[in-house]
Amino acid sequence: MPQTLNVSVPIPDTHVLIAKEEYEELFNYSLDPVWDLKDLKKKLKMSSDDTIKDKLLFNPKFEKVLKKQGIAHYPDESFNRWRFNARKMNKFIDEHFNEIHSK
């Protein structure tokens, strides 16, 4: 028969206890909605544009997904700048962190 221990822990007025899922949602809303390449470099802690392009943006494993899911806007003749949906890119990086930083 399992034993149970009931404990009361006071939470200071300066803190709030919320579900992890709600915290993550609030965190995502705190992000700027759009990143540029500079913001992406900051998130990835990479200083080279070429490294980010090789490991992530032009990596065949990721490029289709980034375009199809609207995570990344690749420069083209109509808008020659990189733009990223910050919330989606943040989630994508978290899910593929090891793959992005490998090699």
N, CA, C and O atoms as a GROMACS GRO file, in nm:
protein
  412
    1MET      N    1   0.084  -0.117   0.000
    1MET     CA    2   0.000   0.000   0.000
    1MET      C    3   0.090   0.124   0.000
    1MET      O    4   0.175   0.138   0.087
    2PRO      N    5   0.071   0.215  -0.098
    2PRO     CA    6   0.156   0.334  -0.104
    2PRO      C    7   0.126   0.431   0.010
    2PRO      O    8   0.012   0.445   0.054
    3GLN      N    9   0.230   0.496   0.053
    3GLN     CA   10   0.215   0.597   0.157
    3GLN      C   11   0.205   0.734   0.092
    3GLN      O   12   0.264   0.759  -0.014
    4THR      N   13   0.130   0.822   0.155
    4THR     CA   14   0.110   0.956   0.101
    4THR      C   15   0.150   1.058   0.206
    4THR      O   16   0.125   1.041   0.325
    5LEU      N   17   0.214   1.166   0.158
    5LEU     CA   18   0.255   1.273   0.246
    5LEU      C   19   0.193   1.401   0.191
    5LEU      O   20   0.218   1.438   0.076
    6ASN      N   21   0.114   1.468   0.270
    6ASN     CA   22   0.055   1.596   0.230
    6ASN      C   23   0.141   1.709   0.287
    6ASN      O   24   0.173   1.710   0.406
    7VAL      N   25   0.176   1.801   0.201
    7VAL     CA   26   0.263   1.911   0.241
    7VAL      C   27   0.200   2.042   0.197
    7VAL      O   28   0.143   2.050   0.088
    8SER      N   29   0.210   2.143   0.279
    8SER     CA   30   0.166   2.278   0.243
    8SER      C   31   0.289   2.365   0.227
    8SER      O   32   0.374   2.374   0.316
    9VAL      N   33   0.296   2.429   0.110
    9VAL     CA   34   0.409   2.518   0.083
    9VAL      C   35   0.353   2.657   0.056
    9VAL      O   36   0.274   2.674  -0.037
   10PRO      N   37   0.391   2.754   0.136
   10PRO     CA   38   0.339   2.889   0.112
   10PRO      C   39   0.403   2.950  -0.014
   10PRO      O   40   0.523   2.938  -0.037
   11ILE      N   41   0.321   3.014  -0.093
   11ILE     CA   42   0.369   3.083  -0.214
   11ILE      C   43   0.364   3.232  -0.183
   11ILE      O   44   0.258   3.285  -0.151
   12PRO      N   45   0.479   3.300  -0.194
   12PRO     CA   46   0.480   3.444  -0.163
   12PRO      C   47   0.388   3.522  -0.256
   12PRO      O   48   0.358   3.477  -0.368
   13ASP      N   49   0.343   3.636  -0.211
   13ASP     CA   50   0.256   3.721  -0.291
   13ASP      C   51   0.323   3.769  -0.420
   13ASP      O   52   0.256   3.810  -0.514
   14THR      N   53   0.454   3.764  -0.423
   14THR     CA   54   0.530   3.809  -0.541
   14THR      C   55   0.539   3.702  -0.649
   14THR      O   56   0.596   3.727  -0.756
   15HIS      N   57   0.484   3.584  -0.624
   15HIS     CA   58   0.492   3.473  -0.719
   15HIS      C   59   0.353   3.419  -0.752
   15HIS      O   60   0.257   3.437  -0.677
   16VAL      N   61   0.346   3.351  -0.867
   16VAL     CA   62   0.221   3.290  -0.910
   16VAL      C   63   0.252   3.148  -0.957
   16VAL      O   64   0.351   3.124  -1.025
   17LEU      N   65   0.167   3.056  -0.922
   17LEU     CA   66   0.182   2.919  -0.965
   17LEU      C   67   0.088   2.894  -1.082
   17LEU      O   68  -0.034   2.904  -1.068
   18ILE      N   69   0.146   2.861  -1.199
   18ILE     CA   70   0.064   2.834  -1.317
   18ILE      C   71   0.111   2.707  -1.384
   18ILE      O   72   0.222   2.660  -1.359
   19ALA      N   73   0.027   2.652  -1.469
   19ALA     CA   74   0.062   2.530  -1.542
   19ALA      C   75   0.174   2.560  -1.641
   19ALA      O   76   0.182   2.671  -1.694
   20LYS      N   77   0.259   2.462  -1.664
   20LYS     CA   78   0.372   2.478  -1.756
   20LYS      C   79   0.325   2.520  -1.894
   20LYS      O   80   0.386   2.607  -1.957
   21GLU      N   81   0.219   2.460  -1.942
   21GLU     CA   82   0.166   2.493  -2.074
   21GLU      C   83   0.125   2.640  -2.083
   21GLU      O   84   0.150   2.706  -2.184
   22GLU      N   85   0.063   2.690  -1.979
   22GLU     CA   86   0.022   2.830  -1.978
   22GLU      C   87   0.145   2.922  -1.973
   22GLU      O   88   0.147   3.026  -2.038
   23TYR      N   89   0.245   2.882  -1.896
   23TYR     CA   90   0.369   2.960  -1.890
   23TYR      C   91   0.433   2.969  -2.028
   23TYR      O   92   0.475   3.077  -2.070
   24GLU      N   93   0.442   2.856  -2.098
   24GLU     CA   94   0.502   2.855  -2.231
   24GLU      C   95   0.424   2.943  -2.328
   24GLU      O   96   0.483   3.012  -2.412
   25GLU      N   97   0.293   2.940  -2.318
   25GLU     CA   98   0.211   3.026  -2.403
   25GLU      C   99   0.237   3.173  -2.374
   25GLU      O  100   0.249   3.254  -2.466
   26LEU      N  101   0.244   3.208  -2.247
   26LEU     CA  102   0.273   3.347  -2.210
   26LEU      C  103   0.412   3.388  -2.256
   26LEU      O  104   0.431   3.500  -2.303
   27PHE      N  105   0.508   3.299  -2.243
   27PHE     CA  106   0.643   3.328  -2.289
   27PHE      C  107   0.644   3.354  -2.439
   27PHE      O  108   0.707   3.449  -2.486
   28ASN      N  109   0.574   3.271  -2.514
   28ASN     CA  110   0.570   3.289  -2.660
   28ASN      C  111   0.509   3.423  -2.698
   28ASN      O  112   0.553   3.485  -2.794
   29TYR      N  113   0.410   3.468  -2.625
   29TYR     CA  114   0.349   3.597  -2.656
   29TYR      C  115   0.440   3.714  -2.618
   29TYR      O  116   0.421   3.826  -2.665
   30SER      N  117   0.539   3.688  -2.534
   30SER     CA  118   0.632   3.794  -2.498
   30SER      C  119   0.738   3.817  -2.606
   30SER      O  120   0.807   3.919  -2.605
   31LEU      N  121   0.750   3.723  -2.700
   31LEU     CA  122   0.846   3.738  -2.809
   31LEU      C  123   0.798   3.842  -2.909
   31LEU      O  124   0.677   3.858  -2.931
   32ASP      N  125   0.892   3.912  -2.969
   32ASP     CA  126   0.855   3.996  -3.083
   32ASP      C  127   0.795   3.905  -3.188
   32ASP      O  128   0.844   3.794  -3.207
   33PRO      N  129   0.691   3.947  -3.257
   33PRO     CA  130   0.627   3.857  -3.353
   33PRO      C  131   0.714   3.824  -3.474
   33PRO      O  132   0.697   3.718  -3.534
   34VAL      N  133   0.806   3.913  -3.509
   34VAL     CA  134   0.888   3.889  -3.627
   34VAL      C  135   1.035   3.909  -3.591
   34VAL      O  136   1.073   4.009  -3.529
   35TRP      N  137   1.116   3.812  -3.632
   35TRP     CA  138   1.261   3.823  -3.616
   35TRP      C  139   1.324   3.852  -3.750
   35TRP      O  140   1.268   3.820  -3.855
   36ASP      N  141   1.442   3.913  -3.746
   36ASP     CA  142   1.526   3.922  -3.865
   36ASP      C  143   1.644   3.827  -3.841
   36ASP      O  144   1.648   3.756  -3.741
   37LEU      N  145   1.740   3.827  -3.932
   37LEU     CA  146   1.853   3.735  -3.921
   37LEU      C  147   1.936   3.763  -3.795
   37LEU      O  148   1.991   3.671  -3.735
   38LYS      N  149   1.944   3.888  -3.757
   38LYS     CA  150   2.017   3.926  -3.635
   38LYS      C  151   1.954   3.862  -3.511
   38LYS      O  152   2.025   3.812  -3.424
   39ASP      N  153   1.821   3.865  -3.504
   39ASP     CA  154   1.750   3.804  -3.391
   39ASP      C  155   1.771   3.653  -3.388
   39ASP      O  156   1.788   3.594  -3.282
   40LEU      N  157   1.770   3.592  -3.507
   40LEU     CA  158   1.790   3.448  -3.516
   40LEU      C  159   1.931   3.411  -3.471
   40LEU      O  160   1.950   3.311  -3.401
   41LYS      N  161   2.029   3.490  -3.510
   41LYS     CA  162   2.167   3.466  -3.467
   41LYS      C  163   2.177   3.474  -3.314
   41LYS      O  164   2.247   3.394  -3.252
   42LYS      N  165   2.108   3.569  -3.257
   42LYS     CA  166   2.109   3.584  -3.111
   42LYS      C  167   2.048   3.461  -3.044
   42LYS      O  168   2.103   3.409  -2.946
   43LYS      N  169   1.934   3.415  -3.095
   43LYS     CA  170   1.868   3.298  -3.038
   43LYS      C  171   1.957   3.174  -3.047
   43LYS      O  172   1.966   3.096  -2.951
   44LEU      N  173   2.022   3.156  -3.162
   44LEU     CA  174   2.104   3.037  -3.184
   44LEU      C  175   2.243   3.048  -3.124
   44LEU      O  176   2.316   2.949  -3.118
   45LYS      N  177   2.281   3.169  -3.081
   45LYS     CA  178   2.416   3.194  -3.029
   45LYS      C  179   2.521   3.159  -3.135
   45LYS      O  180   2.623   3.097  -3.106
   46MET      N  181   2.493   3.201  -3.258
   46MET     CA  182   2.586   3.183  -3.369
   46MET      C  183   2.618   3.322  -3.424
   46MET      O  184   2.529   3.406  -3.438
   47SER      N  185   2.743   3.345  -3.456
   47SER     CA  186   2.781   3.478  -3.503
   47SER      C  187   2.789   3.488  -3.655
   47SER      O  188   2.792   3.598  -3.709
   48SER      N  189   2.793   3.376  -3.722
   48SER     CA  190   2.810   3.378  -3.867
   48SER      C  191   2.680   3.353  -3.942
   48SER      O  192   2.609   3.256  -3.916
   49ASP      N  193   2.648   3.442  -4.036
   49ASP     CA  194   2.532   3.422  -4.122
   49ASP      C  195   2.545   3.291  -4.199
   49ASP      O  196   2.449   3.216  -4.213
   50ASP      N  197   2.666   3.265  -4.249
   50ASP     CA  198   2.689   3.144  -4.329
   50ASP      C  199   2.665   3.017  -4.249
   50ASP      O  200   2.612   2.919  -4.302
   51THR      N  201   2.703   3.018  -4.123
   51THR     CA  202   2.680   2.900  -4.038
   51THR      C  203   2.531   2.874  -4.020
   51THR      O  204   2.486   2.760  -4.028
   52ILE      N  205   2.455   2.980  -3.995
   52ILE     CA  206   2.310   2.965  -3.979
   52ILE      C  207   2.246   2.916  -4.109
   52ILE      O  208   2.158   2.831  -4.108
   53LYS      N  209   2.292   2.970  -4.219
   53LYS     CA  210   2.237   2.928  -4.349
   53LYS      C  211   2.270   2.782  -4.376
   53LYS      O  212   2.184   2.707  -4.422
   54ASP      N  213   2.394   2.741  -4.347
   54ASP     CA  214   2.434   2.602  -4.372
   54ASP      C  215   2.365   2.504  -4.279
   54ASP      O  216   2.317   2.399  -4.323
   55LYS      N  217   2.359   2.536  -4.152
   55LYS     CA  218   2.306   2.442  -4.052
   55LYS      C  219   2.154   2.441  -4.044
   55LYS      O  220   2.094   2.342  -4.001
   56LEU      N  221   2.090   2.551  -4.085
   56LEU     CA  222   1.946   2.561  -4.067
   56LEU      C  223   1.871   2.600  -4.194
   56LEU      O  224   1.791   2.523  -4.246
   57LEU      N  225   1.896   2.720  -4.242
   57LEU     CA  226   1.810   2.778  -4.345
   57LEU      C  227   1.818   2.709  -4.481
   57LEU      O  228   1.717   2.695  -4.550
   58PHE      N  229   1.937   2.665  -4.520
   58PHE     CA  230   1.951   2.596  -4.648
   58PHE      C  231   1.979   2.447  -4.630
   58PHE      O  232   2.012   2.377  -4.726
   59ASN      N  233   1.966   2.399  -4.509
   59ASN     CA  234   1.978   2.256  -4.482
   59ASN      C  235   1.855   2.188  -4.542
   59ASN      O  236   1.742   2.219  -4.502
   60PRO      N  237   1.875   2.095  -4.638
   60PRO     CA  238   1.760   2.032  -4.704
   60PRO      C  239   1.660   1.968  -4.607
   60PRO      O  240   1.541   1.958  -4.636
   61LYS      N  241   1.709   1.926  -4.493
   61LYS     CA  242   1.623   1.862  -4.393
   61LYS      C  243   1.522   1.962  -4.335
   61LYS      O  244   1.412   1.923  -4.297
   62PHE      N  245   1.558   2.091  -4.327
   62PHE     CA  246   1.475   2.191  -4.263
   62PHE      C  247   1.409   2.289  -4.360
   62PHE      O  248   1.301   2.340  -4.332
   63GLU      N  249   1.473   2.316  -4.473
   63GLU     CA  250   1.429   2.424  -4.561
   63GLU      C  251   1.284   2.412  -4.605
   63GLU      O  252   1.209   2.510  -4.600
   64LYS      N  253   1.243   2.294  -4.648
   64LYS     CA  254   1.103   2.275  -4.693
   64LYS      C  255   1.004   2.305  -4.581
   64LYS      O  256   0.903   2.372  -4.603
   65VAL      N  257   1.033   2.256  -4.463
   65VAL     CA  258   0.944   2.275  -4.349
   65VAL      C  259   0.935   2.423  -4.312
   65VAL      O  260   0.826   2.474  -4.286
   66LEU      N  261   1.049   2.490  -4.310
   66LEU     CA  262   1.051   2.632  -4.274
   66LEU      C  263   0.967   2.715  -4.371
   66LEU      O  264   0.899   2.808  -4.330
   67LYS      N  265   0.973   2.680  -4.499
   67LYS     CA  266   0.895   2.753  -4.599
   67LYS      C  267   0.747   2.714  -4.592
   67LYS      O  268   0.660   2.800  -4.589
   68LYS      N  269   0.721   2.584  -4.589
   68LYS     CA  270   0.583   2.534  -4.595
   68LYS      C  271   0.500   2.577  -4.474
   68LYS      O  272   0.382   2.609  -4.488
   69GLN      N  273   0.560   2.577  -4.357
   69GLN     CA  274   0.486   2.612  -4.235
   69GLN      C  275   0.487   2.762  -4.205
   69GLN      O  276   0.437   2.804  -4.101
   70GLY      N  277   0.543   2.841  -4.296
   70GLY     CA  278   0.544   2.986  -4.277
   70GLY      C  279   0.632   3.031  -4.163
   70GLY      O  280   0.606   3.133  -4.100
   71ILE      N  281   0.736   2.955  -4.136
   71ILE     CA  282   0.828   2.989  -4.027
   71ILE      C  283   0.930   3.091  -4.075
   71ILE      O  284   0.969   3.181  -4.000
   72ALA      N  285   0.974   3.077  -4.200
   72ALA     CA  286   1.078   3.163  -4.254
   72ALA      C  287   1.037   3.220  -4.389
   72ALA      O  288   0.981   3.150  -4.474
   73HIS      N  289   1.066   3.348  -4.408
   73HIS     CA  290   1.054   3.411  -4.540
   73HIS      C  291   1.195   3.423  -4.595
   73HIS      O  292   1.280   3.493  -4.539
   74TYR      N  293   1.218   3.355  -4.705
   74TYR     CA  294   1.348   3.361  -4.771
   74TYR      C  295   1.350   3.484  -4.863
   74TYR      O  296   1.250   3.512  -4.930
   75PRO      N  297   1.461   3.556  -4.866
   75PRO     CA  298   1.468   3.674  -4.952
   75PRO      C  299   1.435   3.640  -5.097
   75PRO      O  300   1.476   3.536  -5.148
   76ASP      N  301   1.362   3.729  -5.162
   76ASP     CA  302   1.331   3.713  -5.304
   76ASP      C  303   1.330   3.850  -5.369
   76ASP      O  304   1.362   3.950  -5.305
   77GLU      N  305   1.292   3.854  -5.495
   77GLU     CA  306   1.295   3.981  -5.568
   77GLU      C  307   1.195   4.083  -5.514
   77GLU      O  308   1.215   4.203  -5.532
   78SER      N  309   1.087   4.039  -5.449
   78SER     CA  310   0.988   4.134  -5.399
   78SER      C  311   1.021   4.186  -5.258
   78SER      O  312   0.984   4.298  -5.223
   79PHE      N  313   1.090   4.105  -5.178
   79PHE     CA  314   1.126   4.148  -5.042
   79PHE      C  315   1.258   4.081  -5.008
   79PHE      O  316   1.261   3.964  -4.968
   80ASN      N  317   1.367   4.154  -5.024
   80ASN     CA  318   1.500   4.097  -5.016
   80ASN      C  319   1.557   4.096  -4.874
   80ASN      O  320   1.670   4.140  -4.851
   81ARG      N  321   1.478   4.046  -4.781
   81ARG     CA  322   1.523   4.036  -4.642
   81ARG      C  323   1.474   3.906  -4.581
   81ARG      O  324   1.370   3.852  -4.619
   82TRP      N  325   1.551   3.858  -4.486
   82TRP     CA  326   1.508   3.743  -4.408
   82TRP      C  327   1.407   3.788  -4.304
   82TRP      O  328   1.428   3.890  -4.237
   83ARG      N  329   1.298   3.714  -4.288
   83ARG     CA  330   1.200   3.739  -4.183
   83ARG      C  331   1.154   3.604  -4.129
   83ARG      O  332   1.139   3.507  -4.204
   84PHE      N  333   1.133   3.599  -3.998
   84PHE     CA  334   1.097   3.474  -3.932
   84PHE      C  335   0.980   3.498  -3.838
   84PHE      O  336   0.976   3.599  -3.768
   85ASN      N  337   0.885   3.406  -3.838
   85ASN     CA  338   0.778   3.407  -3.740
   85ASN      C  339   0.842   3.363  -3.609
   85ASN      O  340   0.876   3.246  -3.592
   86ALA      N  341   0.858   3.456  -3.517
   86ALA     CA  342   0.937   3.431  -3.396
   86ALA      C  343   0.883   3.316  -3.312
   86ALA      O  344   0.960   3.233  -3.263
   87ARG      N  345   0.753   3.310  -3.295
   87ARG     CA  346   0.696   3.204  -3.212
   87ARG      C  347   0.718   3.067  -3.274
   87ARG      O  348   0.757   2.972  -3.207
   88LYS      N  349   0.691   3.058  -3.404
   88LYS     CA  350   0.710   2.930  -3.472
   88LYS      C  351   0.857   2.891  -3.479
   88LYS      O  352   0.892   2.774  -3.460
   89MET      N  353   0.944   2.988  -3.506
   89MET     CA  354   1.088   2.958  -3.515
   89MET      C  355   1.143   2.919  -3.380
   89MET      O  356   1.225   2.828  -3.371
   90ASN      N  357   1.100   2.985  -3.275
   90ASN     CA  358   1.144   2.951  -3.141
   90ASN      C  359   1.108   2.806  -3.108
   90ASN      O  360   1.191   2.732  -3.054
   91LYS      N  361   0.989   2.767  -3.140
   91LYS     CA  362   0.944   2.630  -3.115
   91LYS      C  363   1.023   2.532  -3.201
   91LYS      O  364   1.065   2.426  -3.154
   92PHE      N  365   1.043   2.566  -3.328
   92PHE     CA  366   1.118   2.480  -3.420
   92PHE      C  367   1.261   2.459  -3.369
   92PHE      O  368   1.312   2.347  -3.372
   93ILE      N  369   1.325   2.566  -3.324
   93ILE     CA  370   1.462   2.555  -3.272
   93ILE      C  371   1.465   2.466  -3.148
   93ILE      O  372   1.554   2.382  -3.135
   94ASP      N  373   1.370   2.483  -3.059
   94ASP     CA  374   1.364   2.399  -2.939
   94ASP      C  375   1.349   2.252  -2.975
   94ASP      O  376   1.412   2.166  -2.914
   95GLU      N  377   1.265   2.222  -3.075
   95GLU     CA  378   1.240   2.084  -3.114
   95GLU      C  379   1.357   2.022  -3.190
   95GLU      O  380   1.374   1.900  -3.186
   96HIS      N  381   1.438   2.103  -3.259
   96HIS     CA  382   1.546   2.051  -3.344
   96HIS      C  383   1.683   2.100  -3.299
   96HIS      O  384   1.778   2.101  -3.378
   97PHE      N  385   1.695   2.139  -3.175
   97PHE     CA  386   1.818   2.201  -3.125
   97PHE      C  387   1.942   2.115  -3.152
   97PHE      O  388   2.041   2.164  -3.207
   98ASN      N  389   1.937   1.989  -3.113
   98ASN     CA  390   2.053   1.902  -3.131
   98ASN      C  391   2.091   1.884  -3.276
   98ASN      O  392   2.209   1.881  -3.310
   99GLU      N  393   1.991   1.872  -3.363
   99GLU     CA  394   2.018   1.856  -3.505
   99GLU      C  395   2.081   1.982  -3.565
   99GLU      O  396   2.171   1.973  -3.648
  100ILE      N  397   2.034   2.097  -3.523
  100ILE     CA  398   2.086   2.224  -3.574
  100ILE      C  399   2.230   2.244  -3.533
  100ILE      O  400   2.312   2.290  -3.612
  101HIS      N  401   2.261   2.211  -3.409
  101HIS     CA  402   2.395   2.237  -3.356
  101HIS      C  403   2.492   2.121  -3.374
  101HIS      O  404   2.606   2.128  -3.326
  102SER      N  405   2.450   2.016  -3.441
  102SER     CA  406   2.542   1.904  -3.464
  102SER      C  407   2.631   1.932  -3.584
  102SER      O  408   2.607   2.026  -3.660
  103LYS      N  409   2.731   1.852  -3.602
  103LYS     CA  410   2.830   1.856  -3.711
  103LYS      C  411   2.949   1.936  -3.676
  103LYS      O  412   3.040   1.948  -3.757
   0.00000   0.00000   0.00000
